[in-house]
Amino acid sequence: MKVIAIGRNYIDHAKELNNPVPASPVIFMKPDTAVLKDNKDFYYPEFSKDIHYECELVVRICNEGKHVTSKFAHKYYDAIGLGIDFTARDIQAEQKAKGLPWELAKAFDHSAVISNMIAKEEFESINNINFSLQKNGEIVQKGNTKNMIFDVESLIVYISKYITLRKGDLIYTGTPAGVGPVQIGDKLQGFIEDREMFTTHIK
Ligand code: MG
């Protein structure tokens, strides 16, 4: 499986990092070794001093798809979860300044927290789901999928023009405003609506 992640998919987040609002989706990837599931602890890596959380709605792909059209995009995902796109913001800033790819800042081991998945049928619409992140019991991020610049089905159409989607792939759909650093000892808890989806302790 692979993780495809979307950058700058909420206007308020693009602005908080002084990035332009993109005209087409910003795509990057994480390898399967990035996935961190089952509420396992996240160990702060020695190569960064500025690891940030980015809480994101995640969709799971259920069919192989290449050149998916918008009419059929809904057939290509079956479940929804919540995750964190951990980002080494210090490394990313260096890479951005040099015009280099983001992999070392984004694709490192355990940088993709993922919750258990919920069947998409449990939601009235993929385009109106509230989610939030708490750090040490305080809400730090709140989003609703209706505020995405590119909605889930447009992302499936766009990505599959370039990259074949396969069953089990995950799409991290971008983070709303409120990203920030974590420290050893922090506890992160993600929620979809009122449902607790994951807990991650920073060790
Ligand atoms: Mg992100």
Residues whose N, C-alpha, C, O or C-beta is under 5 A from the ligand:
A	BS01	MG	I6 E54 D85 G174 T175
